[in-house]
Amino acid sequence: MIDLHTHTTASDGKCSPDELVARAAAAGVTTLGLTDHDTTSGCAAAAAACARHGLRFVPGIEITAVADERDVHVLAYFFELESGPLRTFLAEQRLRRVERVREMFARLEAQGIHLDAEAILGPGLADSTRAVGRPWIARALVESGYVSSVGEAFDTLLSRGCPAFVPRIGASPEDVFAKIHEAGGLASLAHPVLVKHDAWIPVFAAAGLDALEAFHSDHDQADTARYLVMAGDLNLLVTGGSDYHADDEHGGGGPGSVSLPPAYFERLEAARPAQR
């Protein structure tokens, strides 16, 4: 099994890199991609754990771009982890995340919901390579008894149109594609069904998008079939994975619950910029 989309505690996942790899190995995953949000800080530990368990490791990242005030998540693979310009860009991304989360805490306070913002943000502030996000707030709301689940937190407070939602300010998808290419990587549009703007995909392809995540836990068979056809028509590569976070709000399946067929992975590898 090939799972190229997973997350750890370096961003909004609940498993450490070691825990993620152990679960992936137990599930029969043979190739594992780690794609934390706006950070690669979990990659070294995940790579070491994969070596111990006999898994092939593919370092990656999920970078959040913004188009028309909507989040557009871009997966990157086969890039240079130590790329200076990319590291600088990601540091700016993580700073924007902290600012956005602080504003959400302020809006929750105005609703009479009192959380210890500094304690919740503490791990991210202590380690500048970690990426904070809305799931951190959602879990704190559950733990404090304001809501019964992470899903309820998003549905009633943290999503677009809700009292504590704050629109993201960030780079355009085109700028993110360029940053990934500058670092020698390939850019794939994550879970396009969640973007809800298929008409954007040809525009992104013309602007440098390399691949489309056709296989994803939020895609049904019809979605996957549609995106495979679109990828073929636009000459895009195909990626896929479970988007595993170890919580009940991201598909519900474990690592490998969505697997990229080997033929697509072989094409992705063959397209690595270093091999062009």
N, C-alpha and C positions, 0 to 999 in steps of 0.2 A: 504493500500500500504506500502511496505517495501523498502526503499531506503537507501542502506548502503554505498553510495559513493557520497559525496558532499564536497564542499570547501567554505571557507570564506576568509575574508581579512587577517586572520592570515597567509595565504600563498598567493595563486594567485587567489582567488575568489574575486568577486566584492561586495558581500553582507557581512555585519557584521553578527555575529552569531545570533543576534536577528532578523535581516532581513531574513536570511535564514530560520529560524524556522517559522516565520510568513508566508513566501511563501509556505513552505512545508505543514503547517497546512491548508492553504487556498486551496491547491491542493488535500487535502484528504490523505496525508501521515500519517500513524499511527505509524510507527517505522522509526526513522531517524538515520543514521550513519554519523558522521563527520570525514572526512579523509583528513585533510590538509597535505600538503607536509612537511615532516620532522619536524613537530611541533604539539603539543597537546594544544597549548595555547588558542585555541578557545573553548575547550571542556567545561570548567566550565560555561561560559556564555551560550553556546548552551544547556547544560543540564538544567540550570535554566529556559531558555526560553521554552524548551520542557515541563517542569513541569507546567508552566503557561498555555500552550496551550493543555495540555493533551496528548502529544505525548510520546512514549517510546523513550529514547535516548540510542544510542550505541556509546560510545567513540571509536574512531579509529584513524588511521594515515596511510598515504601513504609514504613509505620510498623509496628513489631512490637508487637502486643498479646499478652496472655497470658490463656488460659482453661483452667482445669483443668490447669495446668502445661504446657500446649501453646502453641507459638507460633501466633498467628493474624495473618497479614500483611494489612494494610489499605492499599490504594492510595488516594491523594488526588489530585484534579485540580481545576484552576480556583480554587485558594485564593490568598489574599494571601501572597505570599512573605515579606513583611516583617512579618507578624503577630507582635506582641510575645509574646502568650501562647503561640503555637505555637512560636516560636523558643526560649522558655524551656523548654517541654516537651521539645523535641527535644534540647536540651543535656543535660537530665536523662537522656533515653534513651541518649545516647552515653556518658555517664558510667557508666551501668549496664552497657553493653557492655564497657567497659574493665575493670570490676570482674569481670565474668563471665569474660572472657578470661584475666585474671590467675589466677583460681582454676583454670582449665583447665590453664594452664602448671604450677601447683603439683601438680595431679593427674598430669600427664605425668611430672614430675620424680619423683614417688613410684613410677612405673612404670619408672624407670631411663631415661627419655627426656629428654635434656638439650638444651634450646633456649635461645637468647639472647632471653629475653622482652623485654628493654628495646629491643634492636635491632629486633625484629619490631614491637613496639608504637610504635617511634619516630615513624614518619610520622603516626600518629594522635594521639600526644601533642604533637607539634610543631604540628599543625594541628587545633585542637579542633573544627573543622567536619567533619572526616572521621570516618566511622563504622567502627570496627574490628569484626571478626566472625570466626567459625570458619574461613571460607576462608583467612584470613591464616595461621592456625595450620596448616591442612591443607597449604598450599603450602610452608610452612617444613619440615614433616615430609617432604615429597617431596624438597625441596632438600637436606635433611640425610641422606637415604638411609634413613630409618626405614620408609618405605612407598614403593610404586612409583607410586601415583597419588593424586590428591585423593579419588577415590571410595573407595579403600582406607582412607585416613585417616578418613573419615567412618564407614565401615562397621565399622571395628575399634576406633576410639578416641574419636571425637567425637560420635557420635549417641546418642540415648536408649538407656540400658542398657549403654553402653560405659564403659570405665574413666575416661576424662577428661571425660565429659559432665557439665555443670552446668546444672540447670534455670534457666530465665530467670525473673527477677522483674520485673514490669512492669505497666503499666496494663491495665485490662480493655478488651475491644473496644468496649463501650459508651462508656467514657471517651474512647477514641480517636476514635470517630465524633463525639462532642461537640466535641473539640478541632478536628477538621477543619471542622465546621460553624461553629464560632466564628470560624475564619479565612476563612469564606465559600466553602468547598470542598465537593466531592462525595466520598463515601467508597465504595470498591468492595472487596469481599472478593477478595483475590488467590488464584489457583490453588486453588479450593475442594477439588479432588480430593486435594490434599496435606494439607488440614486433616483429612480423614477423619471429619468429623462433619456430614454434610448436615442432620441434625436440628437443628443450631444455627442454620441459615440463616434459618428463619422467625423465630426469636427475635431474631436480629440485625436482620432487616428491621423488626420491631416496635420495635426500640431505636434506629433511625435509619440503618441501612445503606441507601445509595442505589442501589448497583449490584453486579453479580456478574461476575467475570471468567470468562466462559464459554469464551473462546478463549485457549488457553495451550498451550505446548509439551508439557506433561505430560498434557494431555487428549486422549484419543482421540475418534473421532467420536461414540461413544455418550455419553461424558462431556459433550461440548459440547452434544449434543442434550438431554441431561437437564437441564443447567443453563440452557439457553435456555427450556425449559418451566417450570422453577422460577422463573426471573426473570419470566416472563410471569404466572405464578400469583400471585407476590408483589408485582407491580407494581414490579419493580426494573429499572433501566437495565442495559445490558450493556457491558462493556469487554473488551479483549483485547490480547495482545501476546506477543512471543517470550520474554520474560524473559532477554534476551541478556546474558551475562556475559563472553563470549569465553573460556570454558573448557569442558571436556568434561563437566561435571557439571550443566549447565543446558540440557538439550534438544538441544544439539549443533548446532542451526541458527543461521544468522546473523540479523542484524537483518531484520525483515520475513518471516522464515520462518513466523511466525504473524501474520496480518493481521486487523484488525477490519473487518468489512464497513462501507462508508460509511454505510448507513442507521442503524446503531447509533451511530456517532460523531455523526451529525447530531442524534439524540435526546439524546445526552449533552450536546452543546453547548447545545441548546435548554433543557436543565434547569439550566443554570448559575444559581446563586442570584441573581446580579445581574439575570437576565432573567426571574425568576419574577414 
